[in-house]
């Protein structure tokens, strides 16, 4: 309740240098916790001596989002080490972000500072201030990462293995429930207890599940009664490894942004997103130089007619998975493909920088 109001989380320095005994997996786990608790991001290494692979981990959590995850297993772990954190990514507050940009000149005068300034303002919004009412302890906004209009609302889950050996980690079904349909407005009550009146619409076409650190995609059917066993989420994690999952309901006829390997939020890297039945237009934020991949759901079984371009140049893409449809007659047909597109943002201010276009 007092986090971001009376104090900010101080997770200590994120150690990137190879002078420690930390592995890349352990550094990524530490970075994940820093990103999701969203307190202070502190570095003590000489960055000129840090390897590119470790710098790459750092770039995936920068900029900070201004939102704080909820620890789901804070009081029910055997070893006292929570391993499950959840937050939501949503476009429900995009009007508020636009208002921030209109009212604060620092957000528009220098493009490089926009992301940092918005994160700062979001942090202030969740903080205590004498000149405004105290936010409700369970106010939805402080657990939400704001994304571009058209991207929708989805669940972000962080799962960690703090054991000294590899193990299979199972995510409880309650953590996989869809984001609530109420409690998003200022001062409105919200409930996370699974009340059927507050849950979002069901997902008859199942859910996209994207694992950020491993860059892998799986499809998860909607949980229905005895079929819950087939709608579970589990992953084999190495010692001290963390994975960040993004779960969103499948929209069978509309393209969707599934994720990226650019930013852990799989959404904050996007400036604009417009999806129609036969085309997708994405503008990636170009304040910083970035290179990686974005992953999209294309509602087509045959993608031979799909044409992708990045920064104005035609770009090859790769099909990495299929999205099955409802179970009909004991079998499932393919209703769409998940594709991976290599992208590069130069941050040079050019007109086409960060622009991704698809037609099909």
C-alpha positions as CSV (number, residue, x, y, z in Angstrom):
1,X,0.0,0.0,0.0
2,X,2.8,2.5,0.9
3,X,5.0,1.6,-2.1
4,X,5.4,4.5,-4.5
5,X,3.7,6.7,-1.8
6,X,5.9,6.9,1.2
7,X,8.9,5.1,-0.3
8,X,10.2,3.4,-3.5
9,X,11.6,-0.1,-3.7
10,X,15.3,-0.3,-3.5
11,X,16.4,-3.7,-5.0
12,X,20.1,-2.8,-4.7
13,X,22.2,-2.4,-7.8
14,X,21.6,-4.5,-10.9
15,X,25.0,-6.2,-11.3
16,X,25.9,-6.6,-15.0
17,X,29.6,-7.1,-14.9
18,X,31.3,-10.5,-15.3
19,X,33.4,-9.9,-12.2
20,X,30.6,-11.5,-10.2
21,X,29.7,-15.2,-10.2
22,X,26.2,-14.4,-11.6
23,X,25.2,-16.2,-14.8
24,X,23.2,-14.5,-17.6
25,X,20.1,-16.3,-16.4
26,X,20.6,-14.9,-12.9
27,X,21.2,-11.4,-14.2
28,X,18.0,-11.7,-16.3
29,X,16.1,-12.8,-13.2
30,X,17.4,-9.9,-11.2
31,X,16.4,-7.5,-14.0
32,X,12.9,-9.0,-14.2
33,X,12.3,-8.4,-10.5
34,X,13.7,-4.8,-10.8
35,X,11.4,-4.2,-13.8
36,X,8.2,-5.6,-12.2
37,X,8.6,-4.0,-8.8
38,X,9.4,-0.8,-10.6
39,X,11.3,1.0,-7.9
40,X,14.7,2.4,-8.6
41,X,17.0,1.1,-11.3
42,X,20.6,1.4,-10.1
43,X,23.8,0.5,-11.9
44,X,27.2,0.4,-10.4
45,X,29.3,-1.2,-13.2
46,X,31.5,0.6,-15.7
47,X,29.2,0.2,-18.7
48,X,32.2,0.5,-21.1
49,X,33.5,-2.8,-19.7
50,X,30.1,-4.7,-19.7
51,X,29.6,-7.3,-22.4
52,X,27.0,-6.8,-25.2
53,X,24.9,-9.7,-23.9
54,X,24.6,-8.1,-20.4
55,X,23.9,-4.7,-21.9
56,X,21.2,-6.3,-24.0
57,X,19.5,-7.6,-20.8
58,X,19.5,-4.0,-19.4
59,X,17.9,-2.5,-22.5
60,X,15.0,-5.0,-22.2
61,X,13.8,-3.4,-19.0
62,X,14.5,0.2,-19.9
63,X,12.7,2.5,-19.7
64,X,10.9,1.7,-16.5
65,X,7.1,1.5,-16.8
66,X,5.8,3.4,-13.7
67,X,3.7,0.3,-12.8
68,X,4.1,-2.2,-10.0
69,X,3.3,-5.9,-10.1
70,X,1.3,-7.7,-7.4
71,X,3.1,-10.6,-5.7
72,X,0.6,-13.4,-5.7
73,X,2.3,-15.9,-3.4
74,X,3.7,-13.5,-0.8
75,X,2.4,-15.5,2.2
76,X,2.2,-19.1,1.0
77,X,5.7,-20.1,0.1
78,X,7.7,-22.8,2.0
79,X,11.0,-21.0,1.7
80,X,9.7,-17.4,2.1
81,X,10.7,-16.5,-1.4
82,X,7.8,-15.3,-3.6
83,X,8.0,-16.6,-7.2
84,X,4.8,-15.4,-8.9
85,X,4.1,-11.8,-9.8
86,X,1.3,-10.4,-12.0
87,X,0.3,-7.1,-13.6
88,X,-1.7,-6.0,-16.6
89,X,-0.9,-4.2,-19.8
90,X,-3.8,-2.1,-21.2
91,X,-4.7,0.6,-23.7
92,X,-7.7,1.7,-21.5
93,X,-5.8,4.8,-20.3
94,X,-4.4,6.1,-23.6
95,X,-6.5,9.2,-23.3
96,X,-4.8,10.0,-20.0
97,X,-1.3,9.6,-21.5
98,X,-2.3,11.9,-24.4
99,X,-3.5,14.4,-21.7
100,X,-0.1,14.1,-20.0
101,X,1.7,14.9,-23.2
102,X,-0.6,17.9,-23.9
103,X,-0.2,19.4,-20.4
104,X,3.5,18.8,-19.9
105,X,5.8,20.5,-22.4
106,X,8.7,18.4,-21.4
107,X,7.0,15.4,-23.0
108,X,7.0,17.0,-26.4
109,X,10.0,19.3,-26.5
110,X,12.6,16.5,-26.5
111,X,11.5,13.2,-28.0
112,X,14.3,11.3,-26.2
113,X,12.8,12.2,-22.8
114,X,9.2,11.2,-23.6
115,X,9.3,7.6,-22.3
116,X,11.3,8.6,-19.2
117,X,9.0,11.6,-18.5
118,X,5.8,9.5,-18.8
119,X,7.2,6.8,-16.5
120,X,8.1,9.6,-14.0
121,X,4.6,11.0,-14.1
122,X,3.0,7.6,-13.7
123,X,5.2,7.0,-10.7
124,X,4.1,10.3,-9.2
125,X,0.5,9.5,-9.9
126,X,0.8,6.4,-7.7
127,X,2.7,8.4,-5.0
128,X,1.4,10.2,-2.0
129,X,0.6,13.9,-2.5
130,X,-1.0,16.3,0.0
131,X,-2.9,18.2,-2.8
132,X,-4.9,15.2,-4.0
133,X,-7.0,12.4,-2.5
134,X,-5.2,9.3,-1.4
135,X,-5.6,6.6,-4.1
136,X,-7.4,3.4,-3.1
137,X,-5.0,0.7,-2.1
138,X,-6.4,-1.6,-4.8
139,X,-6.7,1.0,-7.5
140,X,-6.2,-0.7,-10.9
141,X,-3.9,1.8,-12.5
142,X,-0.8,1.3,-10.3
143,X,-0.7,-2.3,-11.6
144,X,-1.0,-1.5,-15.3
145,X,1.5,-0.8,-18.0
146,X,0.0,1.6,-20.5
147,X,0.2,0.6,-24.1
148,X,-0.9,2.2,-27.4
149,X,-4.5,2.3,-28.5
150,X,-5.7,-0.8,-30.3
151,X,-3.4,-3.2,-28.4
152,X,-6.0,-4.2,-25.9
153,X,-5.6,-5.6,-22.4
154,X,-3.7,-8.7,-21.3
155,X,-2.1,-10.4,-18.4
156,X,1.7,-10.3,-17.6
157,X,3.0,-13.0,-15.3
158,X,6.5,-13.4,-13.9
159,X,7.5,-16.9,-12.7
160,X,10.8,-17.6,-10.9
161,X,12.6,-20.7,-9.8
162,X,14.8,-19.8,-6.8
163,X,15.9,-23.4,-6.2
164,X,19.5,-24.4,-6.8
165,X,18.4,-27.0,-9.3
166,X,16.2,-27.2,-12.4
167,X,12.5,-27.7,-11.8
168,X,9.2,-27.6,-13.5
169,X,7.2,-24.6,-12.3
170,X,3.4,-24.7,-12.4
171,X,1.3,-21.6,-12.5
172,X,-1.9,-21.8,-10.5
173,X,-5.1,-21.5,-12.5
174,X,-6.3,-18.4,-10.5
175,X,-3.3,-16.5,-11.9
176,X,-4.3,-17.3,-15.4
177,X,-7.8,-15.7,-15.2
178,X,-8.6,-12.9,-17.6
179,X,-8.2,-9.3,-16.4
180,X,-11.2,-8.1,-14.5
181,X,-13.9,-6.1,-16.4
182,X,-14.4,-3.6,-13.6
183,X,-12.2,-1.5,-11.4
184,X,-10.4,0.4,-14.1
185,X,-11.8,3.9,-13.5
186,X,-10.6,6.2,-10.8
187,X,-12.0,5.3,-7.4
188,X,-14.0,2.4,-8.7
189,X,-13.9,-0.8,-6.7
190,X,-12.2,-3.9,-8.0
191,X,-11.9,-7.5,-7.1
192,X,-9.3,-10.1,-7.8
193,X,-11.2,-13.0,-6.1
194,X,-12.5,-14.6,-9.3
195,X,-16.1,-13.2,-9.0
196,X,-17.8,-14.1,-12.2
197,X,-19.4,-10.6,-12.3
198,X,-16.1,-8.9,-12.5
199,X,-14.2,-11.1,-14.9
200,X,-13.7,-10.2,-18.5
201,X,-15.4,-12.0,-21.3
202,X,-14.4,-15.6,-21.9
203,X,-11.9,-16.7,-24.5
204,X,-13.7,-19.2,-26.7
205,X,-10.7,-19.3,-29.1
206,X,-8.2,-19.8,-26.4
207,X,-5.2,-17.7,-25.4
208,X,-1.9,-16.6,-26.9
209,X,0.9,-17.3,-24.4
210,X,4.2,-15.6,-25.2
211,X,7.3,-16.2,-23.1
212,X,9.5,-13.1,-23.2
213,X,13.0,-14.3,-22.2
214,X,12.9,-17.4,-24.3
215,X,10.9,-15.8,-27.2
216,X,8.6,-18.8,-27.5
217,X,4.9,-19.0,-28.3
218,X,2.3,-21.6,-27.1
219,X,-1.5,-21.7,-27.4
220,X,-3.6,-22.4,-24.4
221,X,-7.3,-23.4,-24.7
222,X,-10.0,-21.8,-22.6
223,X,-10.5,-23.5,-19.2
224,X,-13.9,-25.2,-19.0
225,X,-14.8,-27.4,-16.1
226,X,-12.8,-30.7,-16.3
227,X,-10.7,-29.3,-19.1
228,X,-8.8,-27.1,-16.7
229,X,-6.0,-29.6,-16.7
230,X,-5.4,-28.8,-20.4
231,X,-5.5,-25.1,-19.7
232,X,-2.6,-25.0,-17.2
233,X,0.7,-23.2,-17.7
234,X,4.0,-24.8,-16.7
235,X,7.6,-24.4,-17.7
236,X,10.9,-26.1,-17.0
237,X,13.2,-23.4,-15.4
238,X,16.8,-23.7,-14.7
239,X,18.2,-22.8,-11.3
240,X,17.5,-19.2,-10.4
241,X,15.7,-18.6,-13.8
242,X,12.8,-16.3,-14.3
243,X,10.3,-16.3,-17.2
244,X,7.8,-13.5,-18.1
245,X,4.6,-14.7,-19.8
246,X,2.1,-12.6,-21.7
247,X,-1.4,-14.1,-21.9
248,X,-4.1,-12.6,-24.2
249,X,-7.4,-13.9,-25.6
250,X,-7.3,-14.8,-29.3
251,X,-9.3,-12.6,-31.6
252,X,-9.8,-15.0,-34.5
253,X,-10.4,-12.5,-37.3
254,X,-8.2,-9.6,-36.2
255,X,-4.4,-9.4,-36.2
256,X,-2.8,-9.1,-32.8
257,X,0.5,-7.9,-31.4
258,X,1.8,-11.0,-29.5
259,X,5.1,-9.6,-28.1
260,X,8.7,-8.7,-28.8
261,X,12.2,-9.4,-27.5
262,X,12.8,-5.6,-27.2
263,X,11.1,-4.7,-24.0
264,X,9.8,-7.0,-21.2
265,X,6.3,-5.3,-21.3
266,X,5.8,-6.5,-24.9
267,X,3.9,-3.3,-25.6
268,X,5.7,-0.2,-24.3
269,X,8.0,-0.3,-27.3
270,X,5.1,0.5,-29.6
271,X,4.1,4.0,-30.3
272,X,1.0,3.3,-32.5
273,X,-0.8,0.1,-33.5
274,X,-3.5,-0.2,-36.1
275,X,-4.8,-3.6,-37.1
276,X,-7.5,-4.3,-39.8
277,X,-8.6,-7.6,-41.4
278,X,-6.1,-7.3,-44.2
279,X,-3.3,-5.0,-42.9
280,X,-1.3,-4.0,-39.9
281,X,0.6,-0.7,-39.3
282,X,2.9,-0.4,-36.3
283,X,5.1,2.5,-35.3
284,X,7.9,1.5,-32.9
285,X,9.2,4.2,-30.5
286,X,12.3,5.6,-32.1
287,X,13.8,7.5,-29.1
288,X,16.6,4.9,-28.8
289,X,18.4,2.6,-31.1
290,X,17.0,-0.9,-30.7
291,X,17.2,-4.2,-32.6
292,X,15.2,-7.4,-32.2
293,X,12.0,-9.1,-33.3
294,X,8.3,-8.5,-33.0
295,X,5.7,-11.3,-33.0
296,X,2.3,-11.0,-34.6
297,X,-0.8,-13.1,-35.0
298,X,-2.1,-13.2,-38.6
299,X,-5.6,-14.6,-39.0
300,X,-4.6,-16.5,-42.1
301,X,-3.8,-20.2,-42.6
302,X,-2.0,-19.4,-45.9
303,X,0.5,-16.6,-45.3
304,X,2.1,-16.8,-48.8
305,X,0.4,-13.5,-49.7
306,X,1.6,-11.6,-46.6
307,X,4.1,-8.8,-47.4
308,X,6.1,-7.2,-44.5
309,X,8.2,-4.1,-44.6
310,X,10.3,-2.5,-41.9
311,X,11.6,1.1,-42.2
312,X,10.2,1.2,-45.7
313,X,12.0,-1.9,-47.0
314,X,10.5,-5.3,-47.7
315,X,11.5,-7.7,-44.9
316,X,11.3,-11.5,-44.8
317,X,9.4,-13.0,-41.9
318,X,9.3,-16.4,-40.3
319,X,6.3,-18.5,-39.2
320,X,7.0,-19.9,-35.7
321,X,3.7,-21.4,-34.7
322,X,0.1,-22.1,-35.5
323,X,-3.0,-20.9,-33.6
324,X,-5.7,-23.6,-33.6
325,X,-9.4,-22.9,-33.6
326,X,-12.2,-24.4,-31.5
327,X,-12.5,-28.2,-31.2
328,X,-14.9,-29.3,-33.9
329,X,-15.6,-33.0,-34.4
330,X,-12.7,-34.1,-32.3
331,X,-10.1,-32.0,-34.1
332,X,-8.9,-28.4,-34.4
333,X,-8.2,-26.5,-37.5
334,X,-5.6,-23.7,-37.9
335,X,-7.2,-20.3,-37.8
336,X,-4.0,-18.3,-37.9
337,X,-0.2,-18.1,-37.8
338,X,2.3,-16.5,-35.5
339,X,5.1,-14.8,-37.4
340,X,8.4,-13.3,-36.3
341,X,9.6,-10.1,-38.0
342,X,13.2,-8.8,-37.5
343,X,13.1,-5.1,-36.8
344,X,15.7,-2.3,-36.2
345,X,15.1,1.1,-34.9
346,X,18.0,3.5,-35.6
347,X,16.8,6.4,-33.5
348,X,18.1,8.9,-36.2
349,X,14.8,10.8,-36.6
350,X,14.2,9.6,-40.1
351,X,10.6,9.5,-41.3
352,X,10.3,5.8,-41.7
353,X,12.4,4.8,-38.7
354,X,10.5,2.1,-36.6
355,X,7.7,1.8,-39.1
356,X,6.4,-1.8,-39.7
357,X,3.7,-2.5,-42.3
358,X,2.0,-5.7,-43.2
359,X,-0.5,-6.4,-46.0
360,X,-2.3,-9.7,-46.7
